[in-house]
């Protein structure tokens, strides 16, 4: 079976939660007889064709990028060509240009949408886009969402309950690097005490300004790994607050991320807006058996992290609640160990890449059978 994934950004240009999901589906599907290709945009689409691990990626040149939306004239023709060779088209939402490509190409192939997030920030543009969006979602055969929390709390998804299916995101632990003793020793020496860890792109909805506010008059070491548009603002805020217990590492490679996840005391993930629909970084923390702190925002973050079972869930944008949760984990090692062990067990039960790929492959097969 041949599957075409279509999204506005992808590896190797960008890394993020949606890219990780596409990657896991493309690689994990190989063992299930699925050949995946990815069509994406790139501001520098040279070379136009790249190989990412074992799957093929075609990059259309990005002509414009406005309001978090990339546009490419070339993508229309490439999509029509690649969809013609595919058995199933797998769209990744949201991206308004994708809707136009879908309708104008008239590809006629079974298609599904992974509904990664509501449109949260571009509210004014949403009012213009909404009719096209609803028509697009009505036209596809199946909609996949990663958690019941998001399905029940999305004003959009409740309209399409009859075609929506819950398939949680998953990761393949075997695909993560095994750090050498030397690499672990270097990080252990650099942070010679327990520390809280955040890993992710530093975006507006990650709630990191509230994390910094929560650290006033505390000495808990906090490591922030990642770069992004909010990096300069966060560093300025830490300086204004006089925080000496926060380390900004910038973007790190997978080996160093594995080291930090192994060594950290707990994982803190203070995303406070619905733009954070799931939290792949939370899955990584659970995979490494770490207790988590996250916010209750009605999305998949508290499907991954169950309050009092795998970690602590707190109100969003609340530095005092965040400080209290961190204090609780810092001062109660038995609770920390128990929550971490529960997180690892829940990961194995619900969030493996194999489970995600098998469930998605089942949907592909159903759609192809219906088309026959």
N, C-alpha and C positions, 0 to 999 in steps of 0.2 A: 504494500500500500504506500502511496506517495502523498505526503502532506506538505502544504505550503503554509508557513507561518509569515504573517505580515504585521510589522510594527514600525513605528517611526525611528527607533534607535535600537542598536544591538551591538554586541561584541564584534570586533575588538574596540570600537570607538567609545562605547559607554558601558558602564557596569551599574547594575541596580537590580531591584527585586524582579521586575518584569523580564529583564534580560536573563536573570537566573532561572526563571520558570521556563522560558523558551529553550534555554540551553539544556535543562534537565529533561524536558520532553523530547528534544531532538536527539540527545544522546541515549536516553533510556529507551526510547522507542525502537532503537536498532535491534535490541534483543527480542522484540515483539513483531518483527517483520515490517517495521515502518521506516521508510526512507524520508527524512525531513530536509526541506530547504527553507531558508529564511530570506525574505525580501525586506530590505530596510533602506533608510536614507543615510547619507553621509555628506557633511560639508566638503570633504575631500575624498571623493569616491575613487581613489587610485591606490591599489588596483580595484577594479569594479567587482571582481570575483575573489573571494578569500575563503580559506578553509578554517573553520573553528573546530578543533578536535576532529571529529569524524563526520561533520556535516558541512554542507555547502552554503555560503552566504553571498547573496548578490546585493550590491549597494548602488542605489540610484542617487544621482547627484542632487543634493538639497539646494534648491534655488532660493528659498525664503524661510525664515523662522520668525514667526510672529505669535505672541501670546501662547507660548509653549507648544506651538504647532508648526511642524516642518512641512514644507510644500515642495513637490518635485514634479515637473512636467514629465520627466523620463519615467517616473514610477508607473504611470498609467499604462504605457505600452509594455513595460517589463512585467507588470502584474498580469496583464491579459495573456502574455506569452507563457509565463510560469504557471498560472492557474490552469491553462489549457492542458498542461502535462500532469497536473495533480489529480488525485482522487478526492481529496478533501482540502478545503481552504480553512485555515485557523486564524481568525482575526484576534488582535489583542487591543482591547478598548481601555481608555478613550484616545481617540485621534480622529477628528472630524474629516480630514482628508481621506482617510480610509473608507469612510462611508461613501464619498463621492466616487472613489475608485471602484468600489463594489458595484454601484449602480451603473456607472458608465461603461464598465467592462462587459457587463452582461455575460458573466462567465458560466453561469448555469451549473456550477458544482455544489455539492453539499457543503455547507459552511457552518462553523460554530464560532462563537465569540467567548473568549475568556474576559469576563467583566472584572477588570482589576480594581477599578475605582470609579466612584461618582466624580463628576466635574465639580470641584469645590471652590477654587479660587476665581475662575473666570465667569462670575455670575452674570455679568452684563452680556457677554458673548453667548452664554448658555441660552439666554432667551431667544437669540437669533438661530442658534444651532438646534434647539430642542425639536422642532418638527422633523428635521432630517434625521436626528438621532433616534427618535421613536420609530420612524419609518424603517431605518436600518435594523434596529433590534427586532422589529416585527418581522422583517424579511428573512432573518437567519433561521437555521433549523434548530439550533440548541444554544443555550447560554450557560456557561460554566462560571460559578462563583466559588471562592475558596473557603467560605465559612457561613454557617447559618446566621451568625450575628449580622454579617453584612447583607445577606439576602433579606432579612427581616427589617433592617433599618434603612434600606435604600428606597426612596420614593420612586425611583425608576424601576427597580427590579420587581417590586410588588405588582407592577402591571403585566409582568411576563412570567408569573409563577408557574404557569403550565408548561413552559419550555425551559425552565431553569433547573440546573442540577448542581449539587454541592460536591466538589472534588477538591479537598484541601491540597495546598501546595506541599511539595516534598523535596527532600535533599538526599543525595547519595553520599553517605559518610566515607565510603571507600574512595571517592573521587577527591577527597580533601588530602592535602599533603601531610606526611608524617614528619614533624620537625626532628632534626638531629638533637642529640644531647647538648651539643655545643651551642646551637641556636637557642634552645630553651635556657641554657645557662646564662647566655648574654642578656636575655630579657629578664631573667630572674635576678640577675645582678643589678640591672638598671632599676627595676622596681622591687626592692628588697623587702617589701611589706605587702600584705593583701591590698588589692585595689578594685575599685568599681570600673567597669568597662562599658563604653559605648562604641559601636562600629556602625558606620553608615555614611551616606552622603549628607553633607551639612546643609539641609534645606530649611525653608521657613517653617514647615509643619513638624519638624523633629522635636520641638519643645526644649532645645538645649539652652536657651536663655533662662528658662525656669530652673533647669538643672544648676546653672551657674549661680543663680540667685539663692538656691537652696544651700549652697556650700559656704555661705558667709559664716564666719566664726566656727568653722569645722576644720578638721585636719584629715579627713578621709581622702586618700589618694584617688583621683579619678583620671582615667586615661580615655581620651577622645581620639578615635582613629577614623580618619576619613577627611576628605576635602569637599568643597562645594561653595555655592554662592554666599552662604552666611559665615564663612570662615573668618573673614576680616572683622566683621561685627562682633562675633563671639570672642575673638582674641582681645578686641578693645574692651569689651564688657568685663572679661576676666581681669584685665589690667586695672580698670576703674575700681573693681571690687577688691583689688589687692589679693587675689587668690594665688597662693603659692603651691597649692596641692592639686592643680590641674595641669595635665600634660597634653598638648595638641601634637599628634604624631603626623598629621597629614595622611595622604593616601598610602596604604601599605599593601604589600603583596600577600598572596594567599598563605604562604608559609609563616609569615610573621603574624597574620591573623590567627592561624591555628595555634601558634605559641601563646598569644594573649588570651585566647579563649580557654586554653588549658590552665593558664596561671591565674586568671582573675578570680576574685572572691565572689562576685555576682555581676549580673548584667543589668544595666539601667537603660531604659528605652522610653524617654518621656514624651513621645509624639502626642500632640494635643489636638490635632485636627483630623477630620475624616479623610484627608488626602492620604493618610497612612492607613491603607486598607487592610493590611495583613502584618507585614513586618518579617521579611525573610531573615533579618538579623536575629530576631527572636528564635526562629527555628534553629539557627546555628548555635545559639546559646543553649537551647534545650538539648540539641544533639551532643554537646559537650558536657551535659549534666550540670548546668549552672542555673541557680535560681534567678528569676527575672523580676524586675520592677517595670510595670507599664501602666498606661492610663486607660480608664474605661471611656472609650469614645464611640462605642457602638459598632466597632469593626472587628476584624479578625485578630487584633492584638490580644484581646481577652478570650479568644477561642484557643489561641496557642498557650497563653499564660492564664491559668485558672487561679483566681485569688485564693490564697490559703492552701493551695495544693501544689502548684509548680512555682509559685512566686507570690508577689503582692501586686494588687491592682489598686490604683489610687485615682482621685479625681484629676482631670486634666488642668494644666496651667495653674498648679497649686504648689508653690515651692515649699510651704510648711509641711504638706502631706508627703512630698517627696523626701524631705529631710527626715521625717519620722520613719518612713519606710526604710531608708538607707540605714538609719540608726538601729532599727530592729534587726536587720540582717547582719550589720557589723558586730553587734553585741550578743548575738545568739548563734554561735557556730553550729549547734545541734539542729536548730531550725533551718539554717542555711543548707546543711548537708541533706536534710530530709527533703526539702523543696527541690534541690538539685537532682536528687535521685528520682523523685517523682517526674521531673521534667524529662529526664532521659527515657523513662519508661513510656511516657505519653508520646514522645517523639517516635519511638519504635512502633507504637500501636497505630498512630494516626498520620505521621508526616514523612514517611520515607518516599524517595523518588520512585521506587518500584511500585508502590501503591498508587501514586498519582499517575504514573505512566500506564499502568494496567487499566485503571478506571477510564482514563482518557481514550485509550485504544479501544475499549469497549464502545464508547460513544462513536468513535470514528466508524467502527464496523457496523453499528446500527444504522448510521446515516447512509453508508454505502449500500447496505442491503435494502434500505427503503428506496434508494434511487434506482436500483436494478429492476 
